[in-house]
Amino acid sequence: MSAATPQALPLRGIRVIDYSHFLAGPYVGRCLAALGAEVIKVERPGSGDAGRQHATVLDDQSSGYFLQLNMGKQGVSVNLKDPRGRDFMHRLCDSADVFIENYRPGALDKLGLGQAELRARNPRLVYCSISAYGHTGPDAHRAGFGLIAEAKSGIMQMVGTPGEAPPLLRISLGDMYTGIHAVAAINAALLGRVRSGQGQHIDMALYDTLVSMHEYAVQCYTLQGVLPEQTGHDMPTSTLYGVFRAADGDLVIAAQVDDAWKRFAALVEAHGGPAGFGQDTRFHHAVGRNAGREAILAVVKPWVAARRVADILALLDGIDVPAAKVQRIDEVLADPQIQARGMVLEQQHPRYGALRLPNLPFRFSDCHTPVPAVAPDLGEHNADVARALGYSEAEIAALQAAGVLASHRPRPTGDQP
C-alpha cells in the first residue's frame, strides 16, 4: 500500500443480490464482494444452492466448491412460493443496486424476479443474467453448461493430440471467463448509472464469451481461409512455443521471439546439440522457424529429454528465455511467488477448521483487502437482512415460524430455480 490515505474498497455501499447457483453467478458475487460490495446470497429453503453438494463435500451443509465461491457474502433463504416470501424478495431487490442470476432465460419471470419486473420496480437496478446462449437468438431457450460452450466455441477442437478426441479442459473456462466479463460489465453499468440515473439489463452468454476469446483462430480463417487443427504439444504457427518432456517431468519453453530463439539455439548447440544449430540463419525469423518446425523439434525434444527440469530451467533463466515447470497443484500452493502474492487464502471456519482456498487476483495500492468471511450457512443472515429492510422482530419471528425465512440444513437437489 502506498503512503496515500487508505481508501475504502471501490464498491463499498453497493448492495448486490446474488440469486444464482453453481459457478458463473456465484463467482461474480464473490468478486463483487471482494471489491467491497455488500453481497446477499439468496437460496431456496431446504436444499439451497446445488453447489453445496458439488465436489469436495464436507457435510450436508457445504462443499469446498460452495465455500470457495460464496465467501464474503451474507446468506438468506426465502420461500418464494409464499406471497410473503415474494414480498420479502421484492423489498430486498428494491433496496439493491445489482441483481445476479444464471438460470435459463424466462425461468425467473414466473417467480416475479424477471428483469422487466424488477427494473420496473427499481429503475436503478443493474440486472445481470448469465446463461449458455443468452436471451436472444434461436438457441436462447436451450440449457447448457460450460462444457457445451467450450465444445461449440471452437476452442475444444483446437486442443489435444491429432487424430484423437479433444480432452476436457479440466477448468471451467466458460463459467469463469464469462463471470469476470460480467464483473466488468456490472461495474461499467454502475459507472454509467452515475450519469444516466438508470440501471440496465446485462445479458451474458457463455457461448458468446468463449467465441470472443479467439485471439487468432477467427482471423486465420476469415483472412487466410485456414482452419486451426489439433497440434498436440506445440504451436506450428509460433515455433518454438510448447510443452516438452524432460527426464524427470514436463516443462514449457517460449522461445518463439527471434532474439530469444537465437539465444536458445546457441545454448542448445553449446550444451550438446548439433554443430551449427545456433548459426542456422533459416531459423532466425518466424517464417523460417515455422517452415522448419519438424527439423527444430527433432533437435529440441531429445535435448530436453536427456536433462532434468531444474537443470534446463537454470540454463534458460541464465539466457533470459521464458520457461517453467508444469506444476502439480501441491507445487503451486508451495510456490514462493504464489505465497508472496497472497494467492492462497487462509480462513478459520467454525465447523471445518482451517480452510485454504484460492484468492482473487485484485490488488489495489490504497485499499486494504481483508480476508473475507467464510461462506454463509443456509439462511444464516435471515434476521439481519430482514431487520435492515425494516421488518420488526415480531414480523421476523412470524416469517421464520412459517418457514418463509428458512435456515434448516440443505439436502441434495437438482438445479431448478
Backbone hydrogen bonds, N-H to C=O, Kabsch-Sander energy under -0.5 kcal/mol:
donor,donor_aa,acceptor,acceptor_aa,energy
2,S,365,S,-1.4
7,Q,366,D,-4.2
11,L,35,L,-3.1
12,R,9,L,-2.0
14,I,11,L,-2.1
16,V,14,I,-0.5
16,V,38,E,-3.3
17,I,98,V,-2.9
18,D,16,V,-0.6
18,D,40,I,-2.7
19,Y,17,I,-0.9
19,Y,100,I,-2.3
20,S,18,D,-0.6
23,L,21,H,-0.6
25,G,21,H,-0.5
27,Y,23,L,-2.6
28,V,24,A,-1.7
29,G,25,G,-2.2
30,R,26,P,-2.6
31,C,27,Y,-2.4
32,L,28,V,-2.5
33,A,29,G,-2.2
34,A,30,R,-2.3
35,L,31,C,-1.4
36,G,33,A,-1.8
37,A,32,L,-2.4
38,E,14,I,-2.8
39,V,37,A,-0.8
40,I,16,V,-3.1
40,I,38,E,-0.5
41,K,39,V,-0.6
41,K,74,Q,-3.3
42,V,18,D,-2.2
42,V,40,I,-0.5
43,E,41,K,-0.5
43,E,76,V,-2.3
47,S,45,P,-1.8
48,G,44,R,-1.0
52,R,49,D,-2.4
53,Q,50,A,-1.6
54,H,51,G,-1.5
55,A,53,Q,-0.5
58,L,62,S,-2.3
59,D,62,S,-1.6
64,G,56,T,-2.1
65,Y,55,A,-1.1
66,F,51,G,-0.5
67,L,63,S,-2.6
68,Q,64,G,-2.3
69,L,65,Y,-1.9
70,N,66,F,-1.5
72,G,373,A,-2.5
73,K,70,N,-1.1
74,Q,39,V,-2.8
76,V,41,K,-2.8
78,V,43,E,-1.8
79,N,404,V,-2.5
80,L,78,V,-1.0
82,D,79,N,-1.1
85,G,82,D,-1.0
86,R,82,D,-2.0
87,D,83,P,-2.2
88,F,84,R,-2.2
89,M,85,G,-2.5
90,H,86,R,-2.7
91,R,87,D,-2.5
92,L,88,F,-2.3
93,C,89,M,-2.7
94,D,90,H,-2.4
95,S,91,R,-1.0
95,S,92,L,-0.6
96,A,93,C,-1.2
97,D,15,R,-2.7
98,V,15,R,-1.9
99,F,126,V,-2.4
100,I,17,I,-2.9
101,E,128,C,-2.2
102,N,19,Y,-0.5
107,A,104,R,-2.5
109,D,106,G,-0.8
110,K,106,G,-0.7
111,L,108,L,-0.9
112,G,109,D,-1.7
113,L,108,L,-2.5
118,L,114,G,-2.4
119,R,115,Q,-2.4
120,A,116,A,-1.6
121,R,117,E,-1.8
122,N,118,L,-2.2
125,L,122,N,-2.2
126,V,97,D,-2.7
127,Y,125,L,-0.7
127,Y,200,Q,-2.2
128,C,99,F,-3.5
128,C,126,V,-0.6
129,S,127,Y,-0.6
129,S,202,I,-3.2
130,I,101,E,-2.0
131,S,204,M,-2.1
140,A,137,G,-1.6
142,R,139,D,-2.0
148,I,145,F,-0.6
149,A,145,F,-1.8
150,E,146,G,-2.7
151,A,147,L,-1.9
152,K,148,I,-2.5
153,S,149,A,-2.0
154,G,151,A,-0.8
156,M,150,E,-1.7
158,M,154,G,-0.6
158,M,155,I,-1.2
159,V,155,I,-0.5
159,V,156,M,-1.3
164,E,161,T,-2.2
173,L,171,I,-2.3
176,M,172,S,-2.7
177,Y,173,L,-2.5
178,T,174,G,-1.9
179,G,175,D,-2.4
180,I,176,M,-2.3
181,H,177,Y,-1.7
182,A,178,T,-2.3
183,V,179,G,-2.0
184,A,180,I,-1.9
185,A,181,H,-2.6
186,I,182,A,-2.8
187,N,183,V,-2.2
188,A,184,A,-2.2
189,A,185,A,-2.6
190,L,186,I,-2.4
191,L,187,N,-2.1
192,G,188,A,-2.7
193,R,189,A,-2.0
194,V,190,L,-0.8
194,V,191,L,-0.8
195,R,191,L,-0.7
195,R,192,G,-0.7
196,S,192,G,-2.5
197,G,193,R,-2.6
199,G,123,P,-3.1
202,I,127,Y,-3.2
202,I,200,Q,-0.5
203,D,201,H,-0.5
204,M,129,S,-3.0
204,M,202,I,-0.7
206,L,131,S,-2.3
207,Y,132,A,-2.4
209,T,205,A,-2.3
210,L,206,L,-2.2
211,V,207,Y,-2.1
212,S,208,D,-2.0
213,M,209,T,-0.6
213,M,210,L,-0.9
214,H,211,V,-1.3
215,E,213,M,-0.8
220,C,216,Y,-2.7
221,Y,217,A,-1.6
222,T,218,V,-3.1
223,L,219,Q,-2.8
224,Q,219,Q,-0.6
224,Q,220,C,-1.1
225,G,221,Y,-1.5
226,V,220,C,-2.2
227,L,225,G,-0.5
231,T,158,M,-0.7
232,G,160,G,-2.0
233,H,231,T,-0.7
234,D,231,T,-0.8
235,M,241,Y,-1.3
238,S,235,M,-2.2
240,L,238,S,-0.5
242,G,253,I,-1.9
243,V,233,H,-3.2
244,F,251,L,-3.2
246,A,244,F,-0.6
246,A,249,G,-3.3
247,A,304,V,-0.6
247,A,307,R,-3.0
251,L,244,F,-2.5
252,V,324,A,-2.8
253,I,242,G,-2.1
254,A,322,P,-2.5
255,A,240,L,-2.3
255,A,253,I,-0.5
261,W,257,V,-3.1
262,K,258,D,-2.3
263,R,259,D,-1.9
264,F,260,A,-2.7
265,A,261,W,-3.4
266,A,262,K,-2.0
267,L,263,R,-2.0
268,V,264,F,-2.6
269,E,265,A,-2.2
270,A,266,A,-2.3
271,H,267,L,-1.4
272,G,269,E,-0.9
273,G,268,V,-2.7
277,F,274,P,-1.8
280,D,276,G,-0.7
280,D,277,F,-0.7
281,T,279,Q,-1.0
283,F,280,D,-1.6
284,H,281,T,-1.3
289,R,285,H,-2.2
290,N,286,A,-2.7
291,A,287,V,-2.2
292,G,288,G,-2.1
293,R,290,N,-1.1
296,I,292,G,-2.3
297,L,293,R,-2.9
298,A,294,E,-1.9
299,V,295,A,-0.7
299,V,296,I,-1.1
300,V,296,I,-2.8
301,K,297,L,-2.3
303,W,299,V,-1.5
304,V,300,V,-2.6
305,A,301,K,-2.6
306,A,302,P,-1.3
307,R,304,V,-2.0
312,I,308,R,-2.2
313,L,309,V,-2.7
314,A,310,A,-2.1
315,L,311,D,-2.0
316,L,312,I,-2.7
317,D,313,L,-2.9
318,G,314,A,-1.6
319,I,315,L,-0.6
319,I,316,L,-0.8
320,D,317,D,-1.1
321,V,316,L,-2.3
324,A,252,V,-1.8
326,V,250,D,-2.5
327,Q,325,K,-1.0
332,V,328,R,-2.0
333,L,329,I,-2.4
334,A,330,D,-1.2
335,D,331,E,-0.6
335,D,332,V,-1.1
339,Q,335,D,-2.3
340,A,336,P,-2.6
341,R,337,Q,-1.7
342,G,339,Q,-1.2
343,M,338,I,-2.3
345,L,343,M,-0.5
345,L,357,L,-3.1
347,Q,345,L,-0.5
347,Q,355,L,-2.3
349,H,347,Q,-0.6
349,H,353,G,-3.1
353,G,349,H,-1.8
355,L,347,Q,-3.1
357,L,345,L,-1.8
359,N,343,M,-2.3
367,C,364,F,-0.5
368,H,7,Q,-0.6
380,E,377,D,-2.1
381,H,75,G,-3.3
382,N,379,G,-1.5
385,V,381,H,-2.6
386,A,382,N,-2.4
387,R,383,A,-2.6
388,A,384,D,-1.9
389,L,385,V,-1.3
390,G,387,R,-1.7
391,Y,386,A,-2.3
396,I,392,S,-2.5
397,A,393,E,-2.4
398,A,394,A,-2.1
399,L,395,E,-2.4
400,Q,396,I,-2.4
401,A,397,A,-2.5
402,A,398,A,-1.9
403,G,400,Q,-1.1
404,V,399,L,-1.8
405,L,399,L,-1.5
406,A,77,S,-2.1
406,A,404,V,-0.6
411,R,46,G,-0.8
